[in-house]
């Protein structure tokens, strides 16, 4: 079963069962391994991607449900918010092991696109679905604020 | 973590081999244009095939040192072999490749090891590249655990860098025909002082390669006041890749023609497959076949658990195929394990007199004579390391040798375990660590790499074994469950005169040797036998406990439960004496002095490092305690439902004190507004990343204390996945976290684990301060609870 979609601006055709989660299609078929597996049931946020600009959990998003959609992954996310988040992340070394950070960054960029000046409560709400076992939360919060400030 | 406990794996001989090619898709970032999976090997160098523009600079392999690289030279400095070519190569274009022999798992060991070598080498930071070492005995100990990468390698890697610097200077002097003393290496070039002439490192590489490795006496280490990188706030070498989704973790490895496996493992350790029907699994599109794996005989060591593997052409099909398997399991000898019943058994054992492991004065007499006696029982459940990246390994078998790429903390133990399972010589096994997506001790146990190797041989194709989150939680090497009984005596003036600590837990050595039930000295020294309190009558006892699951080490290991009991009980004694918790703790720590448990009957190895150099120094413990209290504003007025708790603990030779602030509302809902934590880790290599470890290590401890319980019923682990098994999330993390690194030029101590032990008792001490509720049994919250429950004044947990 073949599904056409756009990934990071490139047209791709995926010959996989339509019920295969986008996560595994990205990782195993397209070799885009920046999107991570952490739980498989949309509870950890390591697999956040954008589907037509909206943040989604790739581990529970069947490929068939995103036919003709435009997918953005950590490898392809760009724009002023993404630049600001990446710079802020690097400036204070938010990541430790880095495994969950693709999802953290995708959620943080999504937050700043919707809310350029998030409060602590806004950050809690937007980021609560992104688990980090290294517990880099203190730095994630600081870096989101730094990124927001840099965006003016 | 504390990998030296109970395991003998890890040191094997044999010539080195190349690792095969692999699509390590890492490019376009900073200095790291490519990360080869195999470092340039000795054979490459001798054959002159260090291709491209580069010239591999292999000092020990030419001239007189070639025949025996340990003869003279730098083969035997503190920490091991510091022969420069083992770690450093310089290419013609000046690129400096630094080999990191430890595993990168978020502690930033790539950066730290590079800082040490680049500093002494006088290398420009922007011109270095990291090469991840394969697992090989030539590197010495590679077990990335026990918080010892920096403390065991600082001197050694300084010599490697300084030795290389010396050879570059000599090469330049020879080229110019001037005395070497007139030549000084400085930021990637050698300068001839009198004439001002210079050579870049790349220009000197070939000449320097022809020189002997200098003797230790001929190598001048830099004065610490001249350090450029060591001790500084240097940015991570991995983060620039991480933020663009690059970098290869174990689960990300791809090799040509590989297939994907997931495994249905027996729910009970040492259980087995009674029968299996795989017809439905084989009908799942993408599934290729199934493979039966034998169950191991005790002891568990690093053997795979057995079960049925489903092989597919993608991970998802393999997962679906596993769902479709119909398996009847034989529970085996551990089918009776019930962790609730076991808890009561542990505590019952702990209440009875045990084996005395350390004794000062006469604790029983002092307890009998005390004006006030206090006793308490503490329980810490099994915990799971639960790295965000579950275990994953890829193996390729070519009929003769086996290559493994995996997120392993112990690449040499992996090599040995794989060689043993395949019954081949260790030199036929090449293990390349990938990045580790968290580890916390789980990835010190390479059972998952052995699974991949066995499957690769069986099916004749490269195979990646992926563990699901459920697999990780259900089939772990769990942090040991513990029951502890404490008794204390106070005199009329509220001073502690007696301190009895009895600890009971299934020991880690049970994983490596059948039938071990009594706690080992190696575990007691993790926070129990090294208790620094000045109490005149002090005793440590142990009791037996049988392991019913695989027991393994988790970040800071037995320090977790020992610090929880000791630091909680110190606060309970303070409360009984009507004293301030911090003042009472400082009184227990006592005046600055050296405490030596060996004088009181304990076998004590001080984390494997010299006691003279790293004594148990109560002055340093008191200093961090005072610092954390000061940072937190100890003694300030807390609002309704607010409370501060403190705990201080030495582990892995470092001293950490932590103050936690909690707020508890009328419904018993808990929040943690702030944490203040101070560390004395002696000389530190990277201040930024020590701070990060302080934050993460503390929150790891808090997360486990709040939610981390693993339970068993009928021998099977009951937890499955998030969110019914919880870890701390953003909204639960403190918004304010302040860290102080004590200035010190003492020898380097551990950093990755020491922040964890004080976290849990500081939390529960704060809850007591806020509510009067004393929590003696972890976790604080059950699976679905968000409240501390009824908080009638002075309520005590049973």
Interface residues (C-beta under 8 A of the other chain):
Chain A: X16 X17 X20 X21 X24 X27 X28 X29 X31 X32 X33 X34 X35 X36 X37 X38 X39 X40 X41 X43 X44 X46 X73 X74 X75 X85 X86 X89 X90 X92 X93 X94 X95 X96 X97 X98 X99 X100 X101 X102 X105 X120 X123 X124 X125 X127 X128 X129 X130 X131 X132 X133 X134 X135 X136 X137 X138 X139 X140 X141
Chain B: X23 X25 X105 X106 X107 X108 X235 X236 X238 X239 X240 X241 X242 X243 X244 X245 X246 X247 X248 X249 X251 X252 X254 X260 X285 X286 X314 X315 X316 X317 X319 X386 X387 X388 X389 X390 X435 X436 X437 X438 X439 X440 X466 X468 X469 X688 X689 X692 X693 X695 X696 X698 X699 X700 X703 X721 X722 X723 X727 X728 X729 X730 X731 X733 X734 X735 X737
